[in-house]
Every structure is written in C-alpha cells, then in structure tokens.
Amino acid sequence: MKKIALAVLAVSAVTATAAPAFAAPWQNINQRQAQLDRRIDMGVRSGQITRAEARNLRAEFRGIARLEARYRATGGLQAWERVDLDRRFDRLSIKIRWQANDRDHRLDHDRR
C-alpha cells in the first residue's frame, strides 16, 4: 500500500511541475515583442511604471529588436540566435515585472 501511495505521490508531483510549462506555450518573436510592449504601456497607464523607467525599458526593447534585425539579415534565425533572443526577452520581462512592482510611483505620492 505504501508503494502505491508513494507512486501516486511521485506522479502527481511530476504532473504538477509539468503543468506550468504547458500553460505558457512558446510564442514566436513577434508575439513576444508585442506582449512586452503592451506590458510596458499598461504599466505606464496604470502608474506602476514611471515614464523614466518606461524610457529605459523601451531602449532595451529597441536594442533587442535591432539585434534581431541583424540576426535576420544573415538569412534567417539560427537556433542559437532564437535562444539568445528568448533569453534577452526573458530578462526584459523580469525587468518589466520588477519596475512595475518596485513601488516607485507610491513613494513619490507618499512624499508629497
């Protein structure tokens, strides 16, 4: 009985960790860019991201877009180039989340 319970527990643990991976399917680069741009815009509109933070995030965003254009200029994206762009987009996504939750907007209002 203990072996069966242990096996069920192991299967459920594997299923629980694999589910988030299926919940967020891979997005192509254009979708990813649009989503990140939308998140920056929404952050500015909601006041979670300051205009200065948005300016820096967009500068990084444009840098990644320029890099993508350079990669594509050589005749399409290689696998390692896609991985590099994905990694850069992941870091930008983390920065957007960080800036949206750093409470800069609340601190400015609290000081007044």
Distance bins in CASP14 RR format, pairs under 12 A and 6 or more apart:
PFRMAT RR
TARGET T0000
AUTHOR 0000-0000-0000
RMODE 2
METHOD distances of the structure
MODEL  1
1 7 0 0 0 0 0 1 0 0 0 0 0
1 8 0 0 0 0 0 1 0 0 0 0 0
2 8 0 0 0 0 0 1 0 0 0 0 0
2 9 0 0 0 0 0 1 0 0 0 0 0
3 9 0 0 0 0 0 1 0 0 0 0 0
3 10 0 0 0 0 0 1 0 0 0 0 0
4 10 0 0 0 0 0 1 0 0 0 0 0
4 11 0 0 0 0 0 1 0 0 0 0 0
5 11 0 0 0 0 0 1 0 0 0 0 0
5 12 0 0 0 0 0 1 0 0 0 0 0
6 12 0 0 0 0 0 1 0 0 0 0 0
6 13 0 0 0 0 0 1 0 0 0 0 0
7 13 0 0 0 0 0 1 0 0 0 0 0
7 14 0 0 0 0 0 1 0 0 0 0 0
8 14 0 0 0 0 0 1 0 0 0 0 0
8 15 0 0 0 0 0 1 0 0 0 0 0
9 15 0 0 0 0 0 1 0 0 0 0 0
9 16 0 0 0 0 0 1 0 0 0 0 0
10 16 0 0 0 0 0 1 0 0 0 0 0
10 17 0 0 0 0 0 1 0 0 0 0 0
11 17 0 0 0 0 0 1 0 0 0 0 0
11 18 0 0 0 0 0 1 0 0 0 0 0
12 18 0 0 0 0 0 1 0 0 0 0 0
12 19 0 0 0 0 0 1 0 0 0 0 0
13 19 0 0 0 0 0 1 0 0 0 0 0
14 21 0 0 0 0 0 1 0 0 0 0 0
15 21 0 0 0 0 0 1 0 0 0 0 0
15 22 0 0 0 0 0 1 0 0 0 0 0
16 22 0 0 0 0 0 1 0 0 0 0 0
16 23 0 0 0 0 0 1 0 0 0 0 0
17 23 0 0 0 0 0 1 0 0 0 0 0
18 24 0 0 0 0 0 1 0 0 0 0 0
24 31 0 0 0 0 0 1 0 0 0 0 0
24 32 0 0 0 0 0 1 0 0 0 0 0
24 35 0 0 0 0 0 1 0 0 0 0 0
24 90 0 0 0 0 0 1 0 0 0 0 0
24 93 0 0 0 0 0 1 0 0 0 0 0
25 31 0 0 0 0 0 1 0 0 0 0 0
25 32 0 0 0 0 0 1 0 0 0 0 0
26 32 0 0 0 0 1 0 0 0 0 0 0
26 82 0 0 0 0 1 0 0 0 0 0 0
26 83 0 0 0 0 0 1 0 0 0 0 0
26 86 0 0 0 0 1 0 0 0 0 0 0
26 89 0 0 0 0 0 1 0 0 0 0 0
27 33 0 0 0 0 1 0 0 0 0 0 0
27 34 0 0 0 0 1 0 0 0 0 0 0
27 35 1 0 0 1 0 0 0 0 0 0 0
27 36 0 0 0 0 0 1 0 0 0 0 0
27 82 0 0 0 0 0 1 0 0 0 0 0
27 85 0 0 0 0 0 1 0 0 0 0 0
27 86 0 0 0 0 1 0 0 0 0 0 0
27 89 0 0 0 0 1 0 0 0 0 0 0
27 90 0 0 0 0 0 1 0 0 0 0 0
27 93 0 0 0 0 0 1 0 0 0 0 0
28 34 0 0 0 0 1 0 0 0 0 0 0
28 35 0 0 0 0 0 1 0 0 0 0 0
28 68 0 0 0 0 0 1 0 0 0 0 0
28 77 0 0 0 0 0 1 0 0 0 0 0
28 82 0 0 0 0 1 0 0 0 0 0 0
28 85 0 0 0 0 0 1 0 0 0 0 0
28 86 0 0 0 0 0 1 0 0 0 0 0
28 89 0 0 0 0 0 1 0 0 0 0 0
29 35 0 0 0 0 0 1 0 0 0 0 0
29 36 0 0 0 0 0 1 0 0 0 0 0
29 64 0 0 0 0 1 0 0 0 0 0 0
29 65 0 0 0 0 1 0 0 0 0 0 0
29 67 0 0 0 0 0 1 0 0 0 0 0
29 68 1 0 0 1 0 0 0 0 0 0 0
29 69 0 0 0 0 0 1 0 0 0 0 0
29 71 0 0 0 0 1 0 0 0 0 0 0
29 72 0 0 0 0 1 0 0 0 0 0 0
29 76 0 0 0 0 0 1 0 0 0 0 0
29 77 1 0 0 1 0 0 0 0 0 0 0
29 81 0 0 0 0 1 0 0 0 0 0 0
29 82 1 0 0 1 0 0 0 0 0 0 0
29 83 0 0 0 0 0 1 0 0 0 0 0
29 84 0 0 0 0 0 1 0 0 0 0 0
29 85 1 0 0 1 0 0 0 0 0 0 0
29 86 0 0 0 0 1 0 0 0 0 0 0
29 88 0 0 0 0 0 1 0 0 0 0 0
29 89 1 0 0 1 0 0 0 0 0 0 0
30 36 0 0 0 0 0 1 0 0 0 0 0
30 37 0 0 0 0 0 1 0 0 0 0 0
30 65 0 0 0 0 0 1 0 0 0 0 0
30 68 0 0 0 0 1 0 0 0 0 0 0
30 72 0 0 0 0 0 1 0 0 0 0 0
30 77 0 0 0 0 0 1 0 0 0 0 0
30 85 0 0 0 0 0 1 0 0 0 0 0
30 89 0 0 0 0 0 1 0 0 0 0 0
31 37 0 0 0 0 0 1 0 0 0 0 0
31 38 0 0 0 0 0 1 0 0 0 0 0
31 89 0 0 0 0 0 1 0 0 0 0 0
32 38 0 0 0 0 0 1 0 0 0 0 0
32 39 0 0 0 0 0 1 0 0 0 0 0
32 61 0 0 0 0 0 1 0 0 0 0 0
32 64 0 0 0 0 1 0 0 0 0 0 0
32 65 0 0 0 0 0 1 0 0 0 0 0
32 68 0 0 0 0 0 1 0 0 0 0 0
32 82 0 0 0 0 0 1 0 0 0 0 0
32 85 0 0 0 0 1 0 0 0 0 0 0
32 86 1 0 0 1 0 0 0 0 0 0 0
32 87 0 0 0 0 0 1 0 0 0 0 0
32 88 0 0 0 0 0 1 0 0 0 0 0
32 89 1 0 1 0 0 0 0 0 0 0 0
32 90 0 0 0 0 1 0 0 0 0 0 0
32 92 0 0 0 0 1 0 0 0 0 0 0
32 93 0 0 0 0 1 0 0 0 0 0 0
33 39 0 0 0 0 0 1 0 0 0 0 0
33 40 0 0 0 0 0 1 0 0 0 0 0
33 58 0 0 0 0 0 1 0 0 0 0 0
33 61 1 0 0 1 0 0 0 0 0 0 0
33 62 0 0 0 0 0 1 0 0 0 0 0
33 63 0 0 0 0 0 1 0 0 0 0 0
33 64 1 0 0 1 0 0 0 0 0 0 0
33 65 1 0 0 1 0 0 0 0 0 0 0
33 67 0 0 0 0 0 1 0 0 0 0 0
33 68 0 0 0 0 1 0 0 0 0 0 0
33 69 0 0 0 0 0 1 0 0 0 0 0
33 85 0 0 0 0 1 0 0 0 0 0 0
33 86 0 0 0 0 0 1 0 0 0 0 0
33 88 0 0 0 0 0 1 0 0 0 0 0
33 89 1 0 0 1 0 0 0 0 0 0 0
33 92 0 0 0 0 1 0 0 0 0 0 0
33 93 0 0 0 0 0 1 0 0 0 0 0
34 40 0 0 0 0 0 1 0 0 0 0 0
34 41 0 0 0 0 0 1 0 0 0 0 0
34 61 0 0 0 0 0 1 0 0 0 0 0
34 65 0 0 0 0 0 1 0 0 0 0 0
34 89 0 0 0 0 0 1 0 0 0 0 0
35 41 0 0 0 0 0 1 0 0 0 0 0
35 42 0 0 0 0 0 1 0 0 0 0 0
35 61 0 0 0 0 0 1 0 0 0 0 0
35 89 0 0 0 0 1 0 0 0 0 0 0
35 92 0 0 0 0 0 1 0 0 0 0 0
35 93 0 0 0 0 1 0 0 0 0 0 0
35 96 0 0 0 0 1 0 0 0 0 0 0
36 42 0 0 0 0 0 1 0 0 0 0 0
36 43 0 0 0 0 0 1 0 0 0 0 0
36 54 0 0 0 0 0 1 0 0 0 0 0
36 57 0 0 0 0 1 0 0 0 0 0 0
36 58 0 0 0 0 1 0 0 0 0 0 0
36 60 0 0 0 0 1 0 0 0 0 0 0
36 61 1 0 0 1 0 0 0 0 0 0 0
36 62 0 0 0 0 0 1 0 0 0 0 0
36 64 0 0 0 0 1 0 0 0 0 0 0
36 65 0 0 0 0 0 1 0 0 0 0 0
36 85 0 0 0 0 0 1 0 0 0 0 0
36 86 0 0 0 0 0 1 0 0 0 0 0
36 88 0 0 0 0 0 1 0 0 0 0 0
36 89 1 0 0 1 0 0 0 0 0 0 0
36 90 0 0 0 0 0 1 0 0 0 0 0
36 91 0 0 0 0 0 1 0 0 0 0 0
36 92 1 0 0 1 0 0 0 0 0 0 0
36 93 1 0 0 1 0 0 0 0 0 0 0
36 94 0 0 0 0 0 1 0 0 0 0 0
36 95 0 0 0 0 1 0 0 0 0 0 0
36 96 1 0 0 1 0 0 0 0 0 0 0
36 97 0 0 0 0 0 1 0 0 0 0 0
37 43 0 0 0 0 0 1 0 0 0 0 0
37 44 0 0 0 0 0 1 0 0 0 0 0
37 54 0 0 0 0 0 1 0 0 0 0 0
37 57 0 0 0 0 1 0 0 0 0 0 0
37 58 0 0 0 0 1 0 0 0 0 0 0
37 60 0 0 0 0 0 1 0 0 0 0 0
37 61 1 0 0 1 0 0 0 0 0 0 0
37 62 0 0 0 0 0 1 0 0 0 0 0
37 64 0 0 0 0 0 1 0 0 0 0 0
37 65 0 0 0 0 1 0 0 0 0 0 0
37 89 0 0 0 0 0 1 0 0 0 0 0
37 92 0 0 0 0 0 1 0 0 0 0 0
37 93 0 0 0 0 0 1 0 0 0 0 0
37 96 0 0 0 0 1 0 0 0 0 0 0
38 44 0 0 0 0 0 1 0 0 0 0 0
38 45 0 0 0 0 0 1 0 0 0 0 0
38 61 0 0 0 0 0 1 0 0 0 0 0
38 93 0 0 0 0 0 1 0 0 0 0 0
38 96 0 0 0 0 0 1 0 0 0 0 0
39 45 0 0 0 0 0 1 0 0 0 0 0
39 46 0 0 0 0 0 1 0 0 0 0 0
39 48 0 0 0 0 1 0 0 0 0 0 0
39 49 0 0 0 0 1 0 0 0 0 0 0
39 54 0 0 0 0 0 1 0 0 0 0 0
39 57 0 0 0 0 1 0 0 0 0 0 0
39 58 0 0 0 0 0 1 0 0 0 0 0
39 61 0 0 0 0 0 1 0 0 0 0 0
39 89 0 0 0 0 0 1 0 0 0 0 0
39 92 0 0 0 0 1 0 0 0 0 0 0
39 93 1 0 0 1 0 0 0 0 0 0 0
39 94 0 0 0 0 0 1 0 0 0 0 0
39 95 0 0 0 0 0 1 0 0 0 0 0
39 96 1 0 1 0 0 0 0 0 0 0 0
39 97 0 0 0 0 1 0 0 0 0 0 0
39 98 0 0 0 0 0 1 0 0 0 0 0
39 99 0 0 0 0 1 0 0 0 0 0 0
39 100 1 0 0 1 0 0 0 0 0 0 0
40 46 0 0 0 0 0 1 0 0 0 0 0
40 47 0 0 0 0 0 1 0 0 0 0 0
40 48 0 0 0 0 0 1 0 0 0 0 0
40 49 1 0 0 1 0 0 0 0 0 0 0
40 50 0 0 0 0 0 1 0 0 0 0 0
40 51 0 0 0 0 0 1 0 0 0 0 0
40 53 0 0 0 0 1 0 0 0 0 0 0
40 54 1 0 1 0 0 0 0 0 0 0 0
40 55 0 0 0 0 1 0 0 0 0 0 0
40 56 0 0 0 0 0 1 0 0 0 0 0
40 57 1 0 1 0 0 0 0 0 0 0 0
40 58 1 0 0 1 0 0 0 0 0 0 0
40 59 0 0 0 0 0 1 0 0 0 0 0
40 60 0 0 0 0 0 1 0 0 0 0 0
40 61 1 0 0 1 0 0 0 0 0 0 0
40 62 0 0 0 0 0 1 0 0 0 0 0
40 92 0 0 0 0 1 0 0 0 0 0 0
40 93 0 0 0 0 0 1 0 0 0 0 0
40 95 0 0 0 0 1 0 0 0 0 0 0
40 96 1 0 0 1 0 0 0 0 0 0 0
40 97 0 0 0 0 0 1 0 0 0 0 0
40 99 0 0 0 0 1 0 0 0 0 0 0
40 100 0 0 0 0 1 0 0 0 0 0 0
41 47 0 0 0 0 0 1 0 0 0 0 0
41 48 0 0 0 0 0 1 0 0 0 0 0
41 49 0 0 0 0 1 0 0 0 0 0 0
41 51 0 0 0 0 0 1 0 0 0 0 0
41 54 0 0 0 0 1 0 0 0 0 0 0
41 57 0 0 0 0 0 1 0 0 0 0 0
41 58 0 0 0 0 1 0 0 0 0 0 0
41 61 0 0 0 0 0 1 0 0 0 0 0
41 96 0 0 0 0 0 1 0 0 0 0 0
41 100 0 0 0 0 0 1 0 0 0 0 0
42 48 0 0 0 0 1 0 0 0 0 0 0
42 49 0 0 0 0 1 0 0 0 0 0 0
42 54 0 0 0 0 0 1 0 0 0 0 0
42 96 0 0 0 0 1 0 0 0 0 0 0
42 100 0 0 0 0 1 0 0 0 0 0 0
43 49 1 0 1 0 0 0 0 0 0 0 0
43 50 0 0 0 0 1 0 0 0 0 0 0
43 51 0 0 0 0 0 1 0 0 0 0 0
43 53 0 0 0 0 1 0 0 0 0 0 0
43 54 1 0 0 1 0 0 0 0 0 0 0
43 57 0 0 0 0 1 0 0 0 0 0 0
43 58 0 0 0 0 0 1 0 0 0 0 0
43 96 0 0 0 0 1 0 0 0 0 0 0
43 97 0 0 0 0 0 1 0 0 0 0 0
43 99 0 0 0 0 1 0 0 0 0 0 0
43 100 1 0 1 0 0 0 0 0 0 0 0
43 101 0 0 0 0 0 1 0 0 0 0 0
43 102 0 0 0 0 0 1 0 0 0 0 0
43 104 0 0 0 0 0 1 0 0 0 0 0
43 105 0 0 0 0 1 0 0 0 0 0 0
44 50 1 0 0 1 0 0 0 0 0 0 0
44 51 1 0 0 1 0 0 0 0 0 0 0
44 52 0 0 0 0 0 1 0 0 0 0 0
44 53 0 0 0 0 1 0 0 0 0 0 0
44 54 1 0 1 0 0 0 0 0 0 0 0
44 55 0 0 0 0 1 0 0 0 0 0 0
44 57 0 0 0 0 1 0 0 0 0 0 0
44 58 0 0 0 0 1 0 0 0 0 0 0
44 96 0 0 0 0 0 1 0 0 0 0 0
44 99 0 0 0 0 0 1 0 0 0 0 0
44 100 0 0 0 0 1 0 0 0 0 0 0
44 104 0 0 0 0 0 1 0 0 0 0 0
44 105 0 0 0 0 0 1 0 0 0 0 0
45 51 0 0 0 0 0 1 0 0 0 0 0
45 54 0 0 0 0 0 1 0 0 0 0 0
45 100 0 0 0 0 0 1 0 0 0 0 0
45 105 0 0 0 0 0 1 0 0 0 0 0
46 54 0 0 0 0 0 1 0 0 0 0 0
46 99 0 0 0 0 0 1 0 0 0 0 0
46 100 0 0 0 0 1 0 0 0 0 0 0
46 101 0 0 0 0 0 1 0 0 0 0 0
46 105 0 0 0 0 1 0 0 0 0 0 0
46 106 0 0 0 0 0 1 0 0 0 0 0
47 53 0 0 0 0 1 0 0 0 0 0 0
47 54 0 0 0 0 1 0 0 0 0 0 0
47 99 0 0 0 0 0 1 0 0 0 0 0
47 100 0 0 0 0 1 0 0 0 0 0 0
47 101 0 0 0 0 0 1 0 0 0 0 0
47 102 0 0 0 0 0 1 0 0 0 0 0
47 103 0 0 0 0 0 1 0 0 0 0 0
47 104 0 0 0 0 1 0 0 0 0 0 0
47 105 1 0 1 0 0 0 0 0 0 0 0
47 106 0 0 0 0 1 0 0 0 0 0 0
47 108 0 0 0 0 0 1 0 0 0 0 0
47 109 0 0 0 0 0 1 0 0 0 0 0
48 54 0 0 0 0 0 1 0 0 0 0 0
48 57 0 0 0 0 0 1 0 0 0 0 0
48 96 0 0 0 0 1 0 0 0 0 0 0
48 97 0 0 0 0 1 0 0 0 0 0 0
48 98 0 0 0 0 0 1 0 0 0 0 0
48 99 1 0 0 1 0 0 0 0 0 0 0
48 100 1 0 1 0 0 0 0 0 0 0 0
48 101 1 0 0 1 0 0 0 0 0 0 0
48 102 0 0 0 0 1 0 0 0 0 0 0
48 103 0 0 0 0 1 0 0 0 0 0 0
48 104 0 0 0 0 1 0 0 0 0 0 0
48 105 1 0 0 1 0 0 0 0 0 0 0
48 106 0 0 0 0 1 0 0 0 0 0 0
49 55 0 0 0 0 1 0 0 0 0 0 0
49 56 0 0 0 0 1 0 0 0 0 0 0
49 57 1 0 0 1 0 0 0 0 0 0 0
49 58 0 0 0 0 0 1 0 0 0 0 0
49 95 0 0 0 0 0 1 0 0 0 0 0
49 96 1 0 0 1 0 0 0 0 0 0 0
49 97 0 0 0 0 0 1 0 0 0 0 0
49 98 0 0 0 0 1 0 0 0 0 0 0
49 99 1 0 1 0 0 0 0 0 0 0 0
49 100 1 0 1 0 0 0 0 0 0 0 0
49 101 0 0 0 0 1 0 0 0 0 0 0
49 102 0 0 0 0 1 0 0 0 0 0 0
49 103 0 0 0 0 0 1 0 0 0 0 0
49 104 0 0 0 0 1 0 0 0 0 0 0
49 105 1 0 0 1 0 0 0 0 0 0 0
50 56 0 0 0 0 1 0 0 0 0 0 0
50 57 0 0 0 0 0 1 0 0 0 0 0
50 99 1 0 0 1 0 0 0 0 0 0 0
50 100 0 0 0 0 0 1 0 0 0 0 0
50 102 0 0 0 0 1 0 0 0 0 0 0
50 103 0 0 0 0 0 1 0 0 0 0 0
50 104 1 0 1 0 0 0 0 0 0 0 0
50 105 1 0 0 1 0 0 0 0 0 0 0
50 106 0 0 0 0 0 1 0 0 0 0 0
50 107 0 0 0 0 0 1 0 0 0 0 0
50 108 1 0 0 1 0 0 0 0 0 0 0
50 109 0 0 0 0 0 1 0 0 0 0 0
51 57 0 0 0 0 0 1 0 0 0 0 0
51 58 0 0 0 0 0 1 0 0 0 0 0
51 99 0 0 0 0 0 1 0 0 0 0 0
51 104 0 0 0 0 0 1 0 0 0 0 0
51 105 0 0 0 0 0 1 0 0 0 0 0
51 108 0 0 0 0 0 1 0 0 0 0 0
52 58 0 0 0 0 0 1 0 0 0 0 0
52 59 0 0 0 0 0 1 0 0 0 0 0
52 99 0 0 0 0 1 0 0 0 0 0 0
52 104 0 0 0 0 1 0 0 0 0 0 0
52 105 0 0 0 0 0 1 0 0 0 0 0
52 108 0 0 0 0 0 1 0 0 0 0 0
53 59 0 0 0 0 0 1 0 0 0 0 0
53 60 0 0 0 0 0 1 0 0 0 0 0
53 95 0 0 0 0 1 0 0 0 0 0 0
53 96 0 0 0 0 1 0 0 0 0 0 0
53 97 0 0 0 0 0 1 0 0 0 0 0
53 98 0 0 0 0 1 0 0 0 0 0 0
53 99 1 0 1 0 0 0 0 0 0 0 0
53 100 0 0 0 0 1 0 0 0 0 0 0
53 101 0 0 0 0 0 1 0 0 0 0 0
53 102 0 0 0 0 1 0 0 0 0 0 0
53 103 0 0 0 0 0 1 0 0 0 0 0
53 104 1 0 0 1 0 0 0 0 0 0 0
53 105 0 0 0 0 1 0 0 0 0 0 0
53 108 0 0 0 0 0 1 0 0 0 0 0
54 60 0 0 0 0 0 1 0 0 0 0 0
54 61 0 0 0 0 1 0 0 0 0 0 0
54 95 0 0 0 0 0 1 0 0 0 0 0
54 96 0 0 0 0 1 0 0 0 0 0 0
54 99 0 0 0 0 1 0 0 0 0 0 0
54 100 0 0 0 0 0 1 0 0 0 0 0
54 104 0 0 0 0 0 1 0 0 0 0 0
54 105 0 0 0 0 0 1 0 0 0 0 0
55 61 0 0 0 0 0 1 0 0 0 0 0
55 62 0 0 0 0 0 1 0 0 0 0 0
55 99 0 0 0 0 0 1 0 0 0 0 0
56 62 0 0 0 0 0 1 0 0 0 0 0
56 63 0 0 0 0 0 1 0 0 0 0 0
56 92 0 0 0 0 0 1 0 0 0 0 0
56 95 0 0 0 0 1 0 0 0 0 0 0
56 96 0 0 0 0 0 1 0 0 0 0 0
56 98 0 0 0 0 0 1 0 0 0 0 0
56 99 0 0 0 0 1 0 0 0 0 0 0
57 63 0 0 0 0 0 1 0 0 0 0 0
57 64 0 0 0 0 0 1 0 0 0 0 0
57 91 0 0 0 0 0 1 0 0 0 0 0
57 92 1 0 0 1 0 0 0 0 0 0 0
57 93 0 0 0 0 0 1 0 0 0 0 0
57 94 0 0 0 0 0 1 0 0 0 0 0
57 95 1 0 0 1 0 0 0 0 0 0 0
57 96 1 0 1 0 0 0 0 0 0 0 0
57 97 0 0 0 0 0 1 0 0 0 0 0
57 98 0 0 0 0 1 0 0 0 0 0 0
57 99 1 0 0 1 0 0 0 0 0 0 0
57 100 0 0 0 0 1 0 0 0 0 0 0
58 64 0 0 0 0 0 1 0 0 0 0 0
58 65 0 0 0 0 0 1 0 0 0 0 0
58 92 0 0 0 0 0 1 0 0 0 0 0
58 95 0 0 0 0 0 1 0 0 0 0 0
58 96 0 0 0 0 0 1 0 0 0 0 0
58 99 0 0 0 0 0 1 0 0 0 0 0
59 65 0 0 0 0 0 1 0 0 0 0 0
59 66 0 0 0 0 0 1 0 0 0 0 0
59 92 0 0 0 0 0 1 0 0 0 0 0
59 95 0 0 0 0 0 1 0 0 0 0 0
60 66 0 0 0 0 0 1 0 0 0 0 0
60 67 0 0 0 0 0 1 0 0 0 0 0
60 88 0 0 0 0 1 0 0 0 0 0 0
60 89 0 0 0 0 0 1 0 0 0 0 0
60 91 0 0 0 0 1 0 0 0 0 0 0
60 92 1 0 1 0 0 0 0 0 0 0 0
60 93 0 0 0 0 0 1 0 0 0 0 0
60 94 0 0 0 0 0 1 0 0 0 0 0
60 95 1 0 0 1 0 0 0 0 0 0 0
60 96 0 0 0 0 1 0 0 0 0 0 0
60 99 0 0 0 0 0 1 0 0 0 0 0
61 67 0 0 0 0 0 1 0 0 0 0 0
61 68 0 0 0 0 0 1 0 0 0 0 0
61 85 0 0 0 0 0 1 0 0 0 0 0
61 88 0 0 0 0 1 0 0 0 0 0 0
61 89 0 0 0 0 1 0 0 0 0 0 0
61 91 0 0 0 0 0 1 0 0 0 0 0
61 92 1 0 0 1 0 0 0 0 0 0 0
61 93 0 0 0 0 0 1 0 0 0 0 0
61 95 0 0 0 0 1 0 0 0 0 0 0
61 96 0 0 0 0 1 0 0 0 0 0 0
62 68 0 0 0 0 0 1 0 0 0 0 0
62 69 0 0 0 0 0 1 0 0 0 0 0
62 92 0 0 0 0 0 1 0 0 0 0 0
63 69 0 0 0 0 1 0 0 0 0 0 0
63 70 0 0 0 0 1 0 0 0 0 0 0
63 85 0 0 0 0 0 1 0 0 0 0 0
63 88 0 0 0 0 1 0 0 0 0 0 0
63 89 0 0 0 0 0 1 0 0 0 0 0
63 92 0 0 0 0 1 0 0 0 0 0 0
64 70 0 0 0 0 0 1 0 0 0 0 0
64 71 0 0 0 0 0 1 0 0 0 0 0
64 81 0 0 0 0 0 1 0 0 0 0 0
64 84 0 0 0 0 1 0 0 0 0 0 0
64 85 1 0 0 1 0 0 0 0 0 0 0
64 86 0 0 0 0 0 1 0 0 0 0 0
64 87 0 0 0 0 0 1 0 0 0 0 0
64 88 1 0 1 0 0 0 0 0 0 0 0
64 89 1 0 0 1 0 0 0 0 0 0 0
64 90 0 0 0 0 0 1 0 0 0 0 0
64 91 0 0 0 0 1 0 0 0 0 0 0
64 92 1 0 0 1 0 0 0 0 0 0 0
64 93 0 0 0 0 0 1 0 0 0 0 0
64 95 0 0 0 0 0 1 0 0 0 0 0
65 71 0 0 0 0 0 1 0 0 0 0 0
65 72 0 0 0 0 0 1 0 0 0 0 0
65 85 0 0 0 0 1 0 0 0 0 0 0
65 88 0 0 0 0 0 1 0 0 0 0 0
65 89 0 0 0 0 0 1 0 0 0 0 0
65 92 0 0 0 0 0 1 0 0 0 0 0
66 72 0 0 0 0 0 1 0 0 0 0 0
66 73 0 0 0 0 0 1 0 0 0 0 0
66 85 0 0 0 0 0 1 0 0 0 0 0
66 88 0 0 0 0 0 1 0 0 0 0 0
67 73 0 0 0 0 0 1 0 0 0 0 0
67 74 0 0 0 0 0 1 0 0 0 0 0
67 77 0 0 0 0 0 1 0 0 0 0 0
67 81 0 0 0 0 1 0 0 0 0 0 0
67 82 0 0 0 0 0 1 0 0 0 0 0
67 84 1 0 0 1 0 0 0 0 0 0 0
67 85 1 0 0 1 0 0 0 0 0 0 0
67 87 0 0 0 0 0 1 0 0 0 0 0
67 88 1 0 0 1 0 0 0 0 0 0 0
67 89 0 0 0 0 0 1 0 0 0 0 0
67 92 0 0 0 0 0 1 0 0 0 0 0
68 74 0 0 0 0 0 1 0 0 0 0 0
68 76 0 0 0 0 0 1 0 0 0 0 0
68 77 1 0 0 1 0 0 0 0 0 0 0
68 81 0 0 0 0 1 0 0 0 0 0 0
68 82 0 0 0 0 1 0 0 0 0 0 0
68 84 0 0 0 0 1 0 0 0 0 0 0
68 85 1 0 1 0 0 0 0 0 0 0 0
68 86 0 0 0 0 0 1 0 0 0 0 0
68 88 0 0 0 0 1 0 0 0 0 0 0
68 89 0 0 0 0 1 0 0 0 0 0 0
69 75 0 0 0 0 0 1 0 0 0 0 0
69 76 0 0 0 0 0 1 0 0 0 0 0
69 77 0 0 0 0 0 1 0 0 0 0 0
69 81 0 0 0 0 0 1 0 0 0 0 0
69 85 0 0 0 0 0 1 0 0 0 0 0
70 76 0 0 0 0 0 1 0 0 0 0 0
70 77 0 0 0 0 0 1 0 0 0 0 0
70 81 0 0 0 0 1 0 0 0 0 0 0
70 84 0 0 0 0 0 1 0 0 0 0 0
70 85 0 0 0 0 0 1 0 0 0 0 0
71 77 1 0 1 0 0 0 0 0 0 0 0
71 78 1 0 0 1 0 0 0 0 0 0 0
71 79 0 0 0 0 0 1 0 0 0 0 0
71 80 0 0 0 0 1 0 0 0 0 0 0
71 81 1 0 1 0 0 0 0 0 0 0 0
71 82 0 0 0 0 1 0 0 0 0 0 0
71 83 0 0 0 0 0 1 0 0 0 0 0
71 84 1 0 0 1 0 0 0 0 0 0 0
71 85 1 0 0 1 0 0 0 0 0 0 0
71 88 0 0 0 0 0 1 0 0 0 0 0
72 78 0 0 0 0 0 1 0 0 0 0 0
72 81 0 0 0 0 1 0 0 0 0 0 0
72 82 0 0 0 0 0 1 0 0 0 0 0
72 85 0 0 0 0 0 1 0 0 0 0 0
73 81 0 0 0 0 0 1 0 0 0 0 0
74 81 0 0 0 0 1 0 0 0 0 0 0
75 81 0 0 0 0 0 1 0 0 0 0 0
76 82 0 0 0 0 1 0 0 0 0 0 0
76 85 0 0 0 0 0 1 0 0 0 0 0
77 83 0 0 0 0 1 0 0 0 0 0 0
77 84 0 0 0 0 1 0 0 0 0 0 0
77 85 1 0 0 1 0 0 0 0 0 0 0
77 86 0 0 0 0 0 1 0 0 0 0 0
78 84 0 0 0 0 1 0 0 0 0 0 0
78 85 0 0 0 0 0 1 0 0 0 0 0
79 85 0 0 0 0 0 1 0 0 0 0 0
79 86 0 0 0 0 0 1 0 0 0 0 0
80 86 0 0 0 0 0 1 0 0 0 0 0
80 87 0 0 0 0 0 1 0 0 0 0 0
81 87 0 0 0 0 0 1 0 0 0 0 0
81 88 0 0 0 0 0 1 0 0 0 0 0
82 88 0 0 0 0 0 1 0 0 0 0 0
82 89 0 0 0 0 0 1 0 0 0 0 0
83 89 0 0 0 0 0 1 0 0 0 0 0
83 90 0 0 0 0 0 1 0 0 0 0 0
84 90 0 0 0 0 0 1 0 0 0 0 0
84 91 0 0 0 0 0 1 0 0 0 0 0
85 91 0 0 0 0 0 1 0 0 0 0 0
85 92 0 0 0 0 0 1 0 0 0 0 0
86 92 0 0 0 0 0 1 0 0 0 0 0
86 93 0 0 0 0 0 1 0 0 0 0 0
87 93 0 0 0 0 0 1 0 0 0 0 0
87 94 0 0 0 0 0 1 0 0 0 0 0
88 94 0 0 0 0 0 1 0 0 0 0 0
88 95 0 0 0 0 0 1 0 0 0 0 0
89 95 0 0 0 0 0 1 0 0 0 0 0
89 96 0 0 0 0 0 1 0 0 0 0 0
90 96 0 0 0 0 0 1 0 0 0 0 0
90 97 0 0 0 0 0 1 0 0 0 0 0
91 97 0 0 0 0 0 1 0 0 0 0 0
91 98 0 0 0 0 0 1 0 0 0 0 0
92 98 0 0 0 0 0 1 0 0 0 0 0
92 99 0 0 0 0 0 1 0 0 0 0 0
93 99 0 0 0 0 0 1 0 0 0 0 0
93 100 0 0 0 0 0 1 0 0 0 0 0
94 100 0 0 0 0 0 1 0 0 0 0 0
94 101 0 0 0 0 0 1 0 0 0 0 0
95 101 0 0 0 0 0 1 0 0 0 0 0
95 102 0 0 0 0 0 1 0 0 0 0 0
96 102 0 0 0 0 0 1 0 0 0 0 0
98 104 0 0 0 0 0 1 0 0 0 0 0
99 105 0 0 0 0 0 1 0 0 0 0 0
100 106 0 0 0 0 0 1 0 0 0 0 0
102 108 0 0 0 0 0 1 0 0 0 0 0
103 109 0 0 0 0 0 1 0 0 0 0 0
103 110 0 0 0 0 1 0 0 0 0 0 0
104 110 0 0 0 0 0 1 0 0 0 0 0
104 111 0 0 0 0 0 1 0 0 0 0 0
105 111 0 0 0 0 0 1 0 0 0 0 0
105 112 0 0 0 0 0 1 0 0 0 0 0
106 112 0 0 0 0 0 1 0 0 0 0 0
END
